[in-house]
Amino acid sequence: MTDWSTCTLNIGGVDIPTFKCLEVVFTRILTISISLAVLALFVMLTIGGFKFLTSGGDQKAAASAQQTMTYAIIGIVLFAVAFIIFKLIESFTGVNITTFTIPQ
């Protein structure tokens, strides 16, 4: 659910939010935070590559750049592993834990 119109009650011509609107808020916060994290990891990977290319043979600079790229790749792998774990839990238990819903 990502639509505000389905979570409000119209009372006297005024739309009043209900607890179902927390689904929309949570979904949007999660989407934005995941997008920003992926963007940050991509920027880290790009900066590490740029630092590596411009190290000019300096061993310290090359090691720092390699460490930055390593951390970015570890972050990407952790995102993938977390997603796989969530999907495995979903397939074994049948509970959809990737979608936040409030029962009626």
DSSP file (Angstrom, degrees, kcal/mol; ACC not computed):
  #  RESIDUE AA STRUCTURE BP1 BP2  ACC     N-H-->O    O-->H-N    N-H-->O    O-->H-N    TCO  KAPPA ALPHA  PHI   PSI    X-CA   Y-CA   Z-CA
    1    1 A M              0   0    0      0, 0.0    26,-0.2     0, 0.0    99,-0.1   0.000 360.0 360.0 360.0 118.6    0.0    0.0    0.0
    2    2 A T        +     0   0    0     25,-0.1     2,-0.5    26,-0.0    19,-0.0   0.069 360.0 102.5-132.5  24.1    1.6    3.3   -1.1
    3    3 A D    >   -     0   0    0      1,-0.1     3,-0.7     2,-0.0     4,-0.2  -0.940  54.4-156.9-117.2 128.5   -1.5    5.4   -1.6
    4    4 A W  G >  S+     0   0    0     -2,-0.5     3,-1.2     1,-0.2     4,-0.4   0.776  88.1  68.4 -70.6 -27.0   -2.7    8.0    0.9
    5    5 A S  G 3  S+     0   0    0      1,-0.3     3,-0.4     2,-0.2    -1,-0.2   0.750  96.5  52.8 -69.7 -22.2   -6.3    7.9   -0.4
    6    6 A T  G <  S+     0   0    0     -3,-0.7    -1,-0.3     1,-0.2    -2,-0.2   0.530 105.9  53.3 -90.4  -4.8   -7.0    4.4    0.9
    7    7 A C  S <  S+     0   0    0     -3,-1.2    11,-1.3    -4,-0.2    14,-0.4   0.398  93.2  82.8-110.2   3.3   -5.8    5.1    4.5
    8    8 A T  E     -A   17   0A   0     -4,-0.4     2,-0.4    -3,-0.4     7,-0.1  -0.769  65.3-138.8-109.0 154.1   -7.9    8.1    5.4
    9    9 A L  E     -A   16   0A   0      7,-2.9     7,-3.4    -2,-0.3     2,-0.9  -0.916  14.3-138.9-106.9 135.9  -11.5    8.4    6.6
   10   10 A N  E     +A   15   0A   0     -2,-0.4     2,-0.5     5,-0.2     5,-0.2  -0.839  29.5 170.6 -96.9 107.7  -13.7   11.1    5.2
   11   11 A I  E >  S-A   14   0A   0      3,-2.6     3,-1.1    -2,-0.9    -2,-0.0  -0.959  71.5 -16.5-121.2 113.9  -15.8   12.5    8.0
   12   12 A G  T 3  S-     0   0    0     -2,-0.5    -1,-0.1     1,-0.3     3,-0.1   0.824 127.7 -53.5  64.9  31.8  -17.8   15.7    7.3
   13   13 A G  T 3  S+     0   0    0      1,-0.2     2,-0.5    -3,-0.0    -1,-0.3   0.523 116.6 112.0  82.1   5.0  -15.8   16.4    4.2
   14   14 A V  E <   -A   11   0A   0     -3,-1.1    -3,-2.6     2,-0.0     2,-0.6  -0.947  65.8-133.0-115.3 129.6  -12.5   16.2    6.0
   15   15 A D  E     -A   10   0A   0     -2,-0.5    -5,-0.2    -5,-0.2   -10,-0.0  -0.713  24.2-167.0 -81.5 120.5   -9.9   13.4    5.3
   16   16 A I  E     -A    9   0A   0     -7,-3.4    -7,-2.9    -2,-0.6     2,-0.1  -0.934  18.2-126.1-111.4 125.9   -8.7   12.1    8.7
   17   17 A P  E     -A    8   0A   0      0, 0.0     2,-0.2     0, 0.0    -9,-0.2  -0.379  25.7-162.1 -69.9 148.6   -5.7    9.8    8.7
   18   18 A T    >   -     0   0    0    -11,-1.3     3,-1.6    -2,-0.1     4,-0.2  -0.592  40.6 -88.5-116.7-178.4   -5.9    6.5   10.4
   19   19 A F  T >  S+     0   0    0      1,-0.3     3,-1.7    -2,-0.2     4,-0.3   0.743 120.4  72.7 -65.5 -21.3   -3.4    4.0   11.7
   20   20 A K  T >> S+     0   0    0      1,-0.3     3,-1.2   -13,-0.3     4,-0.7   0.736  82.5  70.9 -64.2 -20.9   -3.3    2.4    8.2
   21   21 A C  H <> S+     0   0    0     -3,-1.6     4,-2.2   -14,-0.4    -1,-0.3   0.715  81.5  72.5 -69.2 -18.3   -1.4    5.5    7.1
   22   22 A L  H <> S+     0   0    0     -3,-1.7     4,-2.8    -4,-0.2    -1,-0.3   0.813  90.0  60.1 -63.9 -28.2    1.6    4.2    9.1
   23   23 A E  H <> S+     0   0    0     -3,-1.2     4,-2.5    -4,-0.3    -1,-0.2   0.928 106.7  45.0 -61.6 -44.7    2.0    1.6    6.3
   24   24 A V  H  X S+     0   0    0     -4,-0.7     4,-2.4     2,-0.2    -2,-0.2   0.924 114.7  47.8 -66.4 -44.5    2.4    4.4    3.7
   25   25 A V  H  X S+     0   0    0     -4,-2.2     4,-2.6     2,-0.2     5,-0.2   0.938 114.0  46.6 -62.2 -47.6    4.8    6.3    6.0
   26   26 A F  H  X S+     0   0    0     -4,-2.8     4,-2.6     1,-0.2     5,-0.2   0.909 112.1  50.9 -62.3 -43.4    6.9    3.2    6.8
   27   27 A T  H  X S+     0   0    0     -4,-2.5     4,-2.3    -5,-0.2    -1,-0.2   0.915 113.0  45.2 -61.1 -43.8    7.0    2.1    3.1
   28   28 A R  H  X S+     0   0    0     -4,-2.4     4,-2.5     2,-0.2     5,-0.2   0.899 112.8  49.8 -70.1 -39.4    8.2    5.5    2.0
   29   29 A I  H  X S+     0   0    0     -4,-2.6     4,-2.6    -5,-0.2     5,-0.2   0.931 113.2  47.5 -62.6 -44.5   10.8    5.9    4.7
   30   30 A L  H  X S+     0   0    0     -4,-2.6     4,-2.3    -5,-0.2     5,-0.2   0.904 112.3  49.1 -63.4 -42.8   12.2    2.4    3.9
   31   31 A T  H  X S+     0   0    0     -4,-2.3     4,-2.1    -5,-0.2    -1,-0.2   0.923 113.9  45.7 -63.1 -45.0   12.3    3.1    0.2
   32   32 A I  H  X S+     0   0    0     -4,-2.5     4,-2.5     2,-0.2    -2,-0.2   0.915 113.5  48.9 -66.1 -42.7   14.1    6.4    0.7
   33   33 A S  H  X S+     0   0    0     -4,-2.6     4,-2.2    -5,-0.2    -2,-0.2   0.897 112.2  47.7 -67.6 -38.8   16.6    5.0    3.2
   34   34 A I  H  X S+     0   0    0     -4,-2.3     4,-2.4    -5,-0.2     5,-0.2   0.916 112.5  50.1 -65.9 -41.5   17.4    2.0    0.9
   35   35 A S  H  X S+     0   0    0     -4,-2.1     4,-2.3    -5,-0.2    -2,-0.2   0.921 111.9  47.3 -62.0 -43.9   17.9    4.3   -2.1
   36   36 A L  H  X S+     0   0    0     -4,-2.5     4,-2.5     2,-0.2    -1,-0.2   0.880 111.4  51.1 -66.4 -37.1   20.2    6.6   -0.1
   37   37 A A  H  X S+     0   0    0     -4,-2.2     4,-2.3     2,-0.2    -2,-0.2   0.919 111.4  46.9 -66.4 -42.6   22.2    3.7    1.2
   38   38 A V  H  X S+     0   0    0     -4,-2.4     4,-2.3     2,-0.2    -2,-0.2   0.904 112.8  50.2 -65.1 -40.4   22.7    2.2   -2.3
   39   39 A L  H  X S+     0   0    0     -4,-2.3     4,-2.5    -5,-0.2    -2,-0.2   0.916 110.1  50.3 -63.0 -42.5   23.6    5.7   -3.6
   40   40 A A  H  X S+     0   0    0     -4,-2.5     4,-2.6     1,-0.2    -2,-0.2   0.900 110.4  49.5 -63.3 -40.7   26.1    6.1   -0.8
   41   41 A L  H  X S+     0   0    0     -4,-2.3     4,-2.3     2,-0.2    -1,-0.2   0.896 111.1  49.5 -65.5 -39.0   27.7    2.7   -1.5
   42   42 A F  H  X S+     0   0    0     -4,-2.3     4,-2.4     2,-0.2    -2,-0.2   0.918 111.5  48.7 -64.7 -42.1   28.0    3.6   -5.2
   43   43 A V  H  X S+     0   0    0     -4,-2.5     4,-3.0     2,-0.2     5,-0.2   0.914 110.6  51.3 -64.2 -42.0   29.6    6.9   -4.4
   44   44 A M  H  X S+     0   0    0     -4,-2.6     4,-2.6     1,-0.2    -1,-0.2   0.916 110.8  48.3 -59.6 -42.9   32.0    5.2   -2.0
   45   45 A L  H  X S+     0   0    0     -4,-2.3     4,-2.1     2,-0.2    -2,-0.2   0.904 113.3  47.4 -64.3 -41.3   32.9    2.7   -4.8
   46   46 A T  H  X S+     0   0    0     -4,-2.4     4,-2.4     2,-0.2    -2,-0.2   0.918 112.8  48.0 -66.4 -44.1   33.4    5.6   -7.3
   47   47 A I  H  X S+     0   0    0     -4,-3.0     4,-2.8     1,-0.2     5,-0.2   0.910 111.2  51.2 -64.6 -41.3   35.5    7.6   -4.9
   48   48 A G  H  X S+     0   0    0     -4,-2.6     4,-2.1    -5,-0.2    -1,-0.2   0.904 111.0  48.2 -61.6 -41.1   37.7    4.6   -4.0
   49   49 A G  H  X S+     0   0    0     -4,-2.1     4,-2.4     2,-0.2    -2,-0.2   0.898 112.4  48.6 -65.2 -40.4   38.2    3.9   -7.7
   50   50 A F  H  X S+     0   0    0     -4,-2.4     4,-2.0     2,-0.2    -2,-0.2   0.913 111.6  49.3 -66.3 -42.1   39.1    7.6   -8.4
   51   51 A K  H  < S+     0   0    0     -4,-2.8     4,-0.2     1,-0.2    -1,-0.2   0.879 111.5  50.3 -63.0 -37.4   41.6    7.6   -5.4
   52   52 A F  H >< S+     0   0    0     -4,-2.1     3,-0.9    -5,-0.2     4,-0.3   0.912 110.9  48.0 -67.4 -41.6   43.1    4.4   -6.7
   53   53 A L  H 3< S+     0   0    0     -4,-2.4     3,-0.4     1,-0.2    -1,-0.2   0.842 116.8  42.8 -67.8 -31.8   43.6    5.8  -10.2
   54   54 A T  T 3< S+     0   0    0     -4,-2.0    -1,-0.2     1,-0.2    -2,-0.2   0.276  82.8 100.1 -98.7  11.8   45.1    9.0   -8.9
   55   55 A S  S X  S-     0   0    0     -3,-0.9     3,-1.6    -4,-0.2    -1,-0.2   0.792  71.6-151.2 -69.1 -25.8   47.4    7.4   -6.3
   56   56 A G  T 3   -     0   0    0     -3,-0.4     3,-0.1    -4,-0.3    -2,-0.1   0.815  65.6 -51.7  63.2  32.4   50.3    7.7   -8.6
   57   57 A G  T 3  S+     0   0    0      1,-0.3     2,-0.5     2,-0.1    -1,-0.3   0.391  96.1 143.1  87.5  -5.1   52.2    4.7   -7.2
   58   58 A D    <>  -     0   0    0     -3,-1.6     4,-2.3     1,-0.2    -1,-0.3  -0.588  42.4-152.3 -71.6 120.9   52.0    5.9   -3.6
   59   59 A Q  H  > S+     0   0    0     -2,-0.5     4,-2.3     1,-0.2     5,-0.2   0.869  91.8  51.1 -66.1 -37.8   51.4    2.7   -1.6
   60   60 A K  H  > S+     0   0    0      2,-0.2     4,-2.3     1,-0.2    -1,-0.2   0.924 112.4  45.8 -65.4 -44.1   49.6    4.4    1.3
   61   61 A A  H  > S+     0   0    0      1,-0.2     4,-2.3     2,-0.2    -2,-0.2   0.895 113.5  49.5 -66.6 -39.5   47.1    6.1   -1.1
   62   62 A A  H  X S+     0   0    0     -4,-2.3     4,-2.4     2,-0.2    -1,-0.2   0.895 111.3  49.3 -66.4 -39.1   46.6    2.9   -3.0
   63   63 A A  H  X S+     0   0    0     -4,-2.3     4,-2.2     2,-0.2    -2,-0.2   0.890 111.2  49.7 -67.2 -38.7   45.9    1.0    0.2
   64   64 A S  H  X S+     0   0    0     -4,-2.3     4,-2.1     2,-0.2    -2,-0.2   0.911 112.3  47.5 -64.8 -42.5   43.5    3.6    1.4
   65   65 A A  H  X S+     0   0    0     -4,-2.3     4,-2.3     2,-0.2    -2,-0.2   0.901 111.6  50.3 -65.6 -40.8   41.6    3.5   -1.9
   66   66 A Q  H  X S+     0   0    0     -4,-2.4     4,-2.3     1,-0.2    -1,-0.2   0.883 109.6  51.3 -65.2 -37.6   41.5   -0.3   -1.9
   67   67 A Q  H  X S+     0   0    0     -4,-2.2     4,-2.4     2,-0.2    -2,-0.2   0.897 109.0  50.9 -66.0 -40.3   40.2   -0.2    1.6
   68   68 A T  H  X S+     0   0    0     -4,-2.1     4,-1.9     1,-0.2    -2,-0.2   0.925 112.5  45.7 -62.4 -45.2   37.4    2.2    0.6
   69   69 A M  H  X S+     0   0    0     -4,-2.3     4,-2.4     2,-0.2    -2,-0.2   0.875 110.8  54.1 -66.7 -36.2   36.4    0.0   -2.3
   70   70 A T  H  X S+     0   0    0     -4,-2.3     4,-2.4     1,-0.2    -2,-0.2   0.927 108.8  48.2 -63.0 -44.7   36.5   -3.1   -0.1
   71   71 A Y  H  X S+     0   0    0     -4,-2.4     4,-2.2     1,-0.2    -1,-0.2   0.881 111.2  51.1 -64.0 -37.7   34.1   -1.5    2.4
   72   72 A A  H  X S+     0   0    0     -4,-1.9     4,-2.1     2,-0.2    -1,-0.2   0.919 111.4  46.9 -65.4 -42.8   31.8   -0.4   -0.4
   73   73 A I  H  X S+     0   0    0     -4,-2.4     4,-2.5     2,-0.2    -2,-0.2   0.885 110.5  53.0 -67.3 -37.8   31.7   -4.0   -1.8
   74   74 A I  H  X S+     0   0    0     -4,-2.4     4,-2.5     1,-0.2    -1,-0.2   0.907 108.7  50.8 -62.3 -40.9   31.2   -5.4    1.7
   75   75 A G  H  X S+     0   0    0     -4,-2.2     4,-2.0     2,-0.2    -2,-0.2   0.906 110.2  48.5 -62.3 -42.4   28.2   -3.1    2.1
   76   76 A I  H  X S+     0   0    0     -4,-2.1     4,-2.1     2,-0.2    -2,-0.2   0.910 112.0  49.3 -64.2 -42.2   26.7   -4.2   -1.2
   77   77 A V  H  X S+     0   0    0     -4,-2.5     4,-2.7     1,-0.2    -2,-0.2   0.899 108.9  52.8 -64.6 -40.2   27.2   -7.8   -0.3
   78   78 A L  H  X S+     0   0    0     -4,-2.5     4,-2.5     2,-0.2    -1,-0.2   0.890 107.9  51.2 -63.2 -39.2   25.5   -7.2    3.1
   79   79 A F  H  X S+     0   0    0     -4,-2.0     4,-2.2     2,-0.2    -1,-0.2   0.933 112.2  46.6 -60.8 -45.3   22.5   -5.7    1.4
   80   80 A A  H  X S+     0   0    0     -4,-2.1     4,-2.4     1,-0.2    -2,-0.2   0.909 112.6  49.1 -65.2 -41.8   22.2   -8.7   -0.9
   81   81 A V  H  X S+     0   0    0     -4,-2.7     4,-2.6     2,-0.2    -1,-0.2   0.906 110.2  51.2 -65.3 -41.2   22.6  -11.2    1.9
   82   82 A A  H  X S+     0   0    0     -4,-2.5     4,-2.4     2,-0.2    -1,-0.2   0.917 111.0  48.4 -61.7 -42.6   19.9   -9.4    4.0
   83   83 A F  H  X S+     0   0    0     -4,-2.2     4,-2.2     2,-0.2    -2,-0.2   0.912 111.9  49.1 -63.6 -42.2   17.5   -9.4    1.1
   84   84 A I  H  X S+     0   0    0     -4,-2.4     4,-2.4     2,-0.2    -2,-0.2   0.899 110.4  51.1 -64.6 -40.1   18.2  -13.2    0.5
   85   85 A I  H  X S+     0   0    0     -4,-2.6     4,-2.6     2,-0.2     5,-0.2   0.924 109.8  50.0 -63.2 -43.6   17.6  -13.9    4.2
   86   86 A F  H  X S+     0   0    0     -4,-2.4     4,-2.2     1,-0.2    11,-0.3   0.909 112.1  47.6 -61.0 -41.7   14.3  -12.0    4.2
   87   87 A K  H  X S+     0   0    0     -4,-2.2     4,-2.3     2,-0.2    -1,-0.2   0.867 110.7  51.6 -69.1 -35.6   13.2  -14.0    1.1
   88   88 A L  H  X S+     0   0    0     -4,-2.4     4,-2.5     2,-0.2     5,-0.2   0.924 110.4  48.4 -65.4 -43.8   14.3  -17.3    2.7
   89   89 A I  H  X S+     0   0    0     -4,-2.6     4,-2.6     1,-0.2     5,-0.5   0.917 112.2  50.5 -60.3 -42.4   12.3  -16.5    5.9
   90   90 A E  H  X S+     0   0    0     -4,-2.2     4,-1.8    -5,-0.2    -2,-0.2   0.895 112.1  46.0 -62.9 -40.7    9.3  -15.6    3.7
   91   91 A S  H  < S+     0   0    0     -4,-2.3    -1,-0.2     2,-0.2    -2,-0.2   0.862 117.3  43.0 -73.6 -34.1    9.5  -18.8    1.7
   92   92 A F  H  < S+     0   0    0     -4,-2.5    -2,-0.2    -5,-0.2    -1,-0.2   0.887 127.6  27.3 -78.1 -38.8    9.9  -21.1    4.7
   93   93 A T  H  < S-     0   0    0     -4,-2.6    -3,-0.2    -5,-0.2    -2,-0.2   0.718  92.6-132.2 -97.3 -22.7    7.3  -19.4    7.0
   94   94 A G     <  +     0   0    0     -4,-1.8     2,-0.5    -5,-0.5    -4,-0.2   0.486  64.6 129.7  82.1   1.8    4.9  -18.0    4.5
   95   95 A V        -     0   0    0     -6,-0.4     2,-1.2     1,-0.0    -1,-0.3  -0.804  59.2-135.9 -93.9 125.9    5.0  -14.7    6.3
   96   96 A N    >   +     0   0    0     -2,-0.5     3,-0.5     1,-0.2    -9,-0.1  -0.674  32.8 167.5 -82.5  97.0    5.6  -11.7    4.1
   97   97 A I  T 3   +     0   0    0     -2,-1.2    -1,-0.2   -11,-0.3   -10,-0.1   0.500  67.1  67.8 -91.0  -3.6    8.1   -9.7    6.2
   98   98 A T  T 3  S+     0   0    0    -12,-0.1     2,-0.5     1,-0.1    -1,-0.2   0.520  94.2  64.6 -91.4  -5.2    9.1   -7.4    3.4
   99   99 A T  S <  S-     0   0    0     -3,-0.5     2,-0.6     2,-0.0    -1,-0.1  -0.977  75.8-145.3-121.3 124.1    5.7   -5.7    3.4
  100  100 A F        +     0   0    0     -2,-0.5     2,-0.4   -77,-0.2   -73,-0.1  -0.769  28.9 167.1 -89.2 118.4    4.5   -3.8    6.4
  101  101 A T        -     0   0    0     -2,-0.6   -81,-0.0   -79,-0.0    -2,-0.0  -0.990  29.0-146.0-133.7 143.6    0.7   -4.1    6.9
  102  102 A I        -     0   0    0     -2,-0.4   -79,-0.1   -82,-0.1    -2,-0.0  -0.934  29.8-123.1-105.0 123.1   -1.5   -3.2    9.8
  103  103 A P              0   0    0      0, 0.0   -83,-0.0     0, 0.0     0, 0.0  -0.296 360.0 360.0 -66.0 151.0   -4.5   -5.7   10.2
  104  104 A Q              0   0    0    -84,-0.0   -84,-0.0     0, 0.0    -2,-0.0   0.463 360.0 360.0 -82.0 360.0   -7.9   -4.2   10.1
